[in-house]
Amino acid sequence: MDYIDYYKVLEITKSATEAEIKKAYRKLARKYHPDLNPNDKEAERKFKEINEANEVLSNPENRKKYDKYGKDWKHADEFEKAGYDPNQQQYSRQQQGNQSYTDFSGGDFSESDFSDFFNSMYGSSGRSSRSQAKYRGQDFNAELQLDLAAAYTSHKQNLSVNGKNIRITIPAGVENGQIIKIPNHGAPGANGGPNGDLYITFLIDNNSDFKREGNNLYADVELDLYTAILGGEIFVTTFDGKVKIKVPAETQPGTKVKLKGKGFPVYKKENQFGDLYITYTIKIPTKLSAKEKELFEELAKLRNHE
């Protein structure tokens, strides 16, 4: 397996933080996503490489192993049990059964001799044992964009992940930036090992008239001047249809009203919803007729004489 510098793949430095890794991955994943580069084999290769780099570097434990062992990071546990340190190119003194192994730091032992030495440590069957070891497949990471209305209801959606089409159920109430795990839909394991998992990050686009904060929704509702003064009934739009509410007489601009249970569904809690908070704004009439102006002037005089 050729060595791939995952830091160069994501165009970051070795000192990059987790947030910087995530930001770099999202930027490049969008740039090379197959949906944006149809029939582009090079973009497809880059996309797979970017996902592979992110799967390793976004996991702190895997990143630590990669920094130390490079392309052989998956075998880090075996190396450490054997006492192998690639930075020192040596084995520490250790015991294996009744056999003793000495420190090679002062001898001619080199990294190229490692496989033979490893084989001798575990006997004549060492190479065979290693080749038969079961390894878990790598995890995959993907992003899925939804608009707010789609996130309101549970639904099924088809995804293309690493060349495979899968159908998943998206529970109502997912939030922007939320990550869910789809077990066993990552890379296949080696030698019969288990598959990795698929982690999906949701990006929720809000192109509605509502503002979402957790499970609650917020919206401005415009009242005409006459309804605000005299009171009446209006219909308010929610994600669950229109709701009729009463407006008290002399309602002031900025008045807030809570519609209980008309907010967003609570994630994975059936029939539980947040609330919808509406704030009234008052629409001042324009293009008044001569008669309307006369009536408003009479009202003004009445108010001024009180």
C-alpha positions in Angstrom: 0.0 0.0 0.0 1.4 3.4 -1.0 1.8 6.0 1.6 -0.8 8.8 1.4 -0.2 12.0 3.2 -3.7 12.6 4.6 -2.7 16.1 5.8 -1.8 17.1 2.2 -5.0 15.5 0.9 -7.1 17.8 3.2 -4.7 20.7 2.6 -4.0 21.2 6.3 -0.9 21.1 8.6 -0.2 18.4 11.1 -1.1 20.9 13.9 -4.6 21.3 12.6 -7.4 21.3 15.2 -10.5 19.0 14.9 -12.5 22.0 13.8 -10.0 22.9 11.1 -10.1 19.2 9.9 -13.9 19.3 9.7 -13.9 22.6 7.9 -11.3 21.5 5.4 -13.1 18.2 4.7 -16.5 19.9 4.1 -14.9 22.4 1.7 -13.2 19.7 -0.4 -16.0 17.2 -0.2 -18.3 19.8 -1.7 -15.8 20.7 -4.4 -15.2 17.1 -5.5 -18.6 15.5 -4.8 -19.7 13.2 -7.6 -23.1 14.9 -7.9 -21.2 18.1 -8.9 -18.7 16.3 -11.1 -20.6 13.7 -13.1 -18.5 11.3 -15.1 -15.3 12.9 -13.8 -13.1 9.9 -12.7 -10.4 12.2 -11.2 -12.9 14.0 -9.1 -14.3 10.7 -8.0 -10.8 9.5 -7.0 -10.2 12.7 -5.1 -13.5 12.5 -3.3 -12.7 9.0 -2.1 -9.3 10.1 -1.0 -10.7 13.0 0.9 -13.2 10.8 2.7 -10.4 8.3 3.5 -8.3 11.1 5.0 -11.1 12.5 7.0 -12.0 9.1 8.4 -8.5 8.8 9.8 -7.8 12.3 10.9 -11.2 13.1 12.4 -10.8 10.2 14.8 -8.3 11.3 17.5 -7.2 7.7 18.2 -6.7 6.8 14.6 -4.9 10.1 14.0 -2.5 9.4 16.8 -1.7 6.0 15.2 -1.4 7.5 11.7 1.0 10.2 13.0 3.2 7.5 14.5 3.0 4.6 12.0 2.0 6.2 8.7 0.5 3.8 6.2 0.8 1.0 8.7 -1.4 2.7 11.3 -4.0 0.0 11.2 -1.4 -2.4 12.6 -0.5 -0.1 15.5 -1.7 -2.4 18.2 0.4 -5.2 16.9 3.5 -3.0 16.6 3.1 -1.7 20.1 2.7 -5.2 21.5 5.9 -6.1 19.7 7.6 -3.0 21.1 8.3 -1.6 17.6 8.9 2.1 17.5 9.2 3.5 13.9 10.8 6.7 15.2 13.6 4.8 16.9 13.7 1.9 14.4 14.2 -0.5 17.3 12.6 -3.1 19.5 12.9 -2.8 23.2 14.0 -5.8 25.3 11.0 -8.0 26.0 10.0 -11.6 26.6 7.9 -13.8 24.4 7.3 -17.1 26.2 10.7 -18.6 27.1 12.5 -16.7 24.3 14.4 -13.4 25.0 14.9 -10.6 22.5 17.6 -7.9 22.8 17.6 -4.3 22.0 18.7 -3.7 18.4 19.4 0.0 18.7 23.1 -0.5 18.4 23.1 -3.2 15.7 22.5 -3.4 12.0 18.8 -4.1 12.3 16.8 -1.7 9.9 13.2 -1.1 9.3 13.4 -3.1 6.1 14.1 -6.2 8.2 11.0 -5.7 10.3 8.7 -8.2 8.6 11.3 -11.0 8.9 11.9 -10.2 12.5 8.2 -10.0 13.3 7.8 -13.4 11.6 10.6 -14.9 13.8 9.0 -13.5 16.9 5.8 -15.4 16.3 7.3 -18.5 14.9 7.0 -20.0 11.5 3.3 -19.4 11.4 3.7 -15.7 12.2 3.2 -14.5 8.7 0.1 -16.7 8.2 -1.4 -15.5 11.5 -1.0 -11.9 10.6 -2.6 -12.4 7.2 -5.6 -14.1 8.8 -6.2 -11.4 11.4 -9.6 -9.8 11.1 -9.7 -6.1 10.8 -12.7 -3.8 11.0 -13.4 -1.7 8.0 -13.0 2.1 8.0 -15.9 4.4 8.8 -17.4 6.6 6.1 -18.5 10.2 6.6 -21.1 11.9 4.4 -23.1 15.0 4.4 -26.8 15.3 3.6 -28.6 18.6 2.9 -32.3 19.0 3.8 -34.6 21.9 3.9 -36.5 22.7 7.1 -39.8 21.3 5.8 -38.2 17.9 4.9 -36.7 17.8 8.4 -40.1 18.2 9.9 -41.3 14.8 8.9 -39.8 11.3 9.0 -39.1 10.1 5.5 -36.9 7.7 3.5 -34.2 8.9 1.2 -31.7 7.2 -1.2 -28.0 8.0 -0.7 -25.0 7.2 -2.8 -22.0 6.4 -0.6 -18.7 5.2 -2.0 -20.4 4.0 -5.2 -23.2 2.2 -3.4 -26.8 3.2 -3.1 -28.5 2.8 0.3 -32.0 3.8 1.5 -32.2 5.3 5.0 -35.0 6.5 7.2 -34.5 10.1 8.4 -36.3 10.7 11.7 -38.3 13.9 12.1 -36.6 16.6 14.1 -33.0 16.3 13.0 -31.0 19.4 13.6 -28.5 21.3 11.6 -25.0 19.8 12.2 -26.5 16.6 13.9 -24.6 13.4 13.1 -26.3 10.0 13.0 -24.6 6.6 12.6 -25.7 3.9 10.1 -24.1 0.7 11.4 -22.2 -1.6 9.0 -22.4 0.8 6.0 -18.8 1.8 6.0 -15.9 0.1 4.3 -15.8 -3.8 4.3 -13.6 -5.4 6.9 -10.5 -7.4 6.0 -10.3 -11.2 6.4 -13.9 -11.4 7.5 -13.8 -8.6 9.9 -16.8 -6.4 10.5 -17.8 -3.5 8.3 -17.2 0.0 9.4 -20.0 2.4 10.1 -21.5 5.4 8.1 -21.7 8.7 9.8 -24.0 11.2 8.2 -23.9 15.0 9.1 -27.1 16.8 8.4 -27.0 20.3 6.9 -30.4 21.9 7.3 -31.3 24.8 4.9 -34.0 27.1 6.4 -35.7 28.8 3.5 -39.0 29.2 5.5 -40.5 32.1 7.4 -39.7 30.4 10.7 -36.7 30.7 12.9 -35.8 27.5 14.6 -34.2 27.2 18.0 -34.1 23.6 19.2 -37.7 22.3 19.0 -39.3 25.8 19.1 -40.2 27.9 16.1 -40.5 31.7 15.9 -42.3 33.8 13.3 -43.6 37.3 12.8 -47.3 37.7 12.0 -48.6 40.9 10.4 -51.9 42.4 11.6 -53.8 45.0 9.7 -54.5 48.2 11.8 -58.2 47.6 12.1 -57.8 44.0 13.5 -55.2 45.2 15.9 -57.5 48.0 17.2 -60.9 46.3 17.1 -59.8 42.7 17.6 -60.9 39.7 15.4 -59.7 36.3 14.1 -56.8 35.5 11.9 -55.3 32.3 10.4 -51.6 31.6 11.2 -49.6 29.2 9.0 -47.7 26.4 10.7 -45.9 23.3 9.5 -49.0 21.4 10.4 -51.4 23.6 8.4 -53.3 26.8 9.2 -54.5 27.6 12.7 -57.2 30.1 13.6 -56.5 32.3 16.6 -58.3 35.2 18.2 -56.7 38.7 18.4 -57.8 40.8 21.3 -58.8 44.4 20.7 -56.1 47.0 21.1 -53.3 44.5 20.4 -50.0 46.3 20.5 -47.0 45.9 18.1 -44.5 43.4 19.5 -47.1 41.4 21.3 -46.0 37.7 21.6 -48.3 34.7 21.5 -47.4 31.0 22.2 -49.0 28.3 20.1 -48.4 25.2 22.2 -47.3 22.1 20.4 -47.1 23.8 17.0 -43.3 23.9 16.9 -40.8 21.3 15.6 -41.1 17.6 16.4 -38.8 16.3 19.1 -36.2 14.0 17.6 -37.1 10.3 18.0 -40.0 11.1 20.5 -43.3 10.3 18.8 -46.0 12.9 19.1 -43.9 15.4 21.1 -43.4 18.9 19.7 -42.0 22.2 20.6 -44.0 25.4 20.6 -44.5 28.1 18.0 -44.0 31.7 19.2 -45.5 34.5 17.0 -44.8 38.2 17.3 -47.4 40.6 16.0 -46.4 43.5 13.7 -48.9 46.1 12.6 -49.4 47.1 9.0 -50.2 50.8 8.6 -52.7 51.4 5.7 -51.5 53.4 2.7 -53.2 55.2 -0.2 -56.0 56.4 2.0 -59.1 57.8 0.4 -60.3 61.3 1.2 -63.1 59.8 3.3 -60.6 57.6 5.3 -58.3 60.6 5.9 -61.3 62.6 7.2 -62.3 59.8 9.5 -58.8 59.4 10.9 -58.7 63.2 11.4 -61.9 63.0 13.4 -60.4 60.1 15.5 -57.3 62.2 16.1 -59.4 65.1 17.3 -61.3 62.9 19.6 -58.1 61.5 21.2 -56.7 65.0 21.6 -59.8 66.2 23.4 -59.7 63.3 26.0 
